[in-house]
Amino acid sequence: MGLQDITARIEAAAKNAGRDTDSVKLIAVSKVQPNARVQTVLEAGHRSFGENKVQEAAGKWPDFRESFAGVDLHLIGPLQSNKTRQAMGLFDAIHTLDRPKLAKTIARIAQEDGHCPALFIQVNTGEEEQKAGVMPRDADAFITECLGMDLPVKGLMCIPPVDEEPSLHFALLAKIAARNGLQGLSMGMSSDFERAIALGATHVRVGSAIFGERTTTG
């Protein structure tokens, strides 16, 4: 496993789906990884990374950005309203817009600062109580509400339940996006990104298969 292997598998999956290989962006999930591992992937030329926590990203990425041009940083973990301004200044895309209060906070700060990252609305496709995300039945109304605030909603994101076939959830997300005219689909992780690509994923989030198992030190 590693960056080269994952890149080759993404290209193969895209070709098998009859898609352009450039239509899928690999987000290397660098959360809780030692800086040395992240630097190795940066030195290999990769530039799109995903982080779960605003504070962790704030302590890591400003320095990396000074050394490596063109870093594209994605927030893929839940966003607390009180961290919104910091997140909007740090990330190029936020994949976890999931509630009206957060949408209103983002819209207000975007108005004040004249800048807003690309946004993906998180859909709780498995309707799991412990998981963030708007319920599928509420997705159309929430998408309409966000677009009505002039928010730059680029697509949808989901994290399927661990004990269910992910393709069913990828297909549901793609269906909701299509009927709302959204192109972006942030779906697929280390264990299932090829199935996600077959169903239209534009952003896949791969961590351990690139970096190795997560660690809490370094």
Buried (B, 14 or more C-beta within 10 A) or exposed (E): EEBEEBBEBBBEBBEEBEBEEEEBBBBBBBBBBBBEBBEBBBEEEBBBBBBBBBEBBBEBBEEBEEEBEEBBBBBBBBBEEEBBBBBBEBBEBBBBBBBBEBBBBBBEBBEEEEEBBBBBBBBBBBEBEEBBBBEBEEBEEBBEBBBEBEBEBBBBBBBBBEEEEBBBBBBBBBEBBEEBEBEBBBBBBBEBBBBBBBBBBBBBBBBBBBBEEBEEEE
